Amino acid sequence: MQTERNAPGLGIAFMMAGMFLISLNDMLIKGLAGDYPLHQIIMWRTGLGLCLTLVFLKLEGGFVLLRTDKPGLHALRALLVVFANSCFYAAIVIMPLATATALYFVAPLFVTLLSMPVLKEQVGPRRLLAVLAGFGGVLLMMGAQLTGGVGWAVVLPVLAAAGYAGMSVLTRKLGQASAASALAFYLQVAFLIVAAGFYLVAGDGRFVDDTTPESLYFLLRAWTWPEDQDLPLLIGLGVLSALIGYSMSQAYRQAKASVVAPFEYVMLIFALFWGWLVFDEWPRASVFVGAAFIIASGIYIFWREERIKRS
């Protein structure tokens, strides 16, 4: 019988590192979005990231670590990540990076809800009320984006959050018996397969024209060989991909989802910084108000969890 790991300090450290790396990854993808389709960027990122993931796998014990008696759950986890990434990156091409990130912060609230049926963790009525307050903040931000002309795409970061939350709780469930490098390997393979599928189906750009919405255009535009000045950025994305997969897998292996999830909020600081520095973006005031509701809800959930454990 597997002993459940419980190292909250280490889990939080991996989460903080993962958030910085993800924010850097998002900034680079947003910067490249005007020249390349999403899944071509993903193909470059994953191909290089997979090489580094194999190094991590070798250091942790080799290919024997890939053996699992739950292939279906691993496949579901990987597809949820692909879905989440596709939705989020389609959103950041039409809204400020920090705004999409703030909406995406509903993910830890989804994690709290999913931890009940999937992980059998106890979540009391006070934490459920905190989750509802957080969703109120999401609705506030979504309303502001609708009036700002973003349209239906405002739901993309929320859909991404739901997919990411499903991945998070499955990582916690599977991580007791699977190494972080193995979990990261499955994700890289899923990204590679989906990216190759997009190339085969839409790589010639047959599904887009001048009237295609910007988000869909980013997903379905024609593939093209990268410019020389963009190659270092694509290579950097590959390195980030491996480090992110490993860091996030370790975070949810080392500590409970309800403990590490609230620390994802630090990513808003990074997103604000990159949006201001690189893209000259600054969100509306309503985004900060909505984000405050979500962050306060997450912090309360974390505080309540710790108080219950000490009682």
Steps between C-alpha positions, in 0.01 A plus 500: 500500500636842399566748781358841421763771483440808714777759465311832474811721503654314208169491312458877541857565381441297184170684446663845526774399257242356264295821504798714400593260221141488373477881493820516297366232267170691453682823423712332231200329338301824493798669336523231232123480439507757221729289282430132570198278577468376856562134434809568292641683803387205715672255264833681535458541874401139557760342275780673688332465839458128452877458462558666837216305659672178392811618684293553817343157448842336472621673818195385696522135400459447126221383271376250757333799670259529204326175596153567638183313578290813433568591135150640456540752781842604368351553153211703643741714703713570194202593282369735769833686493493526119144633516588751774805630316316537170219700661731727697737580214208569268384755760825691548516610137186713546517619862772627733721229643418596859125501430506149354718389791262652755204316346707183492544529877165334544698176456587458872130536580421223253778297665333540839168380359654206313709392799178378666387234249842414356736520799241441772620812684257662741383850402263666746222757442724800580746407229214438259373853572851630432492319165168669416649840587791426269266413217327834561832667426525302178155618389601860573808472278312317227236774491769765459655309211165457325441875508855547375428317176677169567175306444469125534876459548463626858408144601827356368713565812222354718484186284878482523473522878251214512730281290802590709312425823412154373866443416608620845285261698594210273868588551446475874317169459754347262810661649512269799605214272657684202823701487483869406707435188258227390202731551678772299588248226136407446410867463773564245391203290138618505602850385710350221217278375241781503739746330576246228126449454444873454775509239350210303147644511556877485870560436438649157263764641197373308256582781578872542458820302491874567165469681613235751495620864847565635494217755400241240749645254777442756393136529448424131728726295751346258831369634821667382871449562619722790712808439859480624442758775210294638689172530659586840153584635359168380795315650446687827137388498619141474718540809215669686261223400713233667561707813131592535380143460745377761437784748122476487500122523725519805285769664189283495692184590657651811196668660123507495330682216317722748837608648703581190222631274460842672864581425422509132378856557855629491478457123282811477795710616719350229226543236452865593874556472540333160183665364622844604864452400462315171150578365421838661182351651317588820168338602183686589426577864223238502760232429683587821175498697396164360847358552489619862183299558659189350830538685327572833287189449804286429692633798204436727469144371869443572475660847191293584675181389796570726277587797306175462822298488622660825173445685 
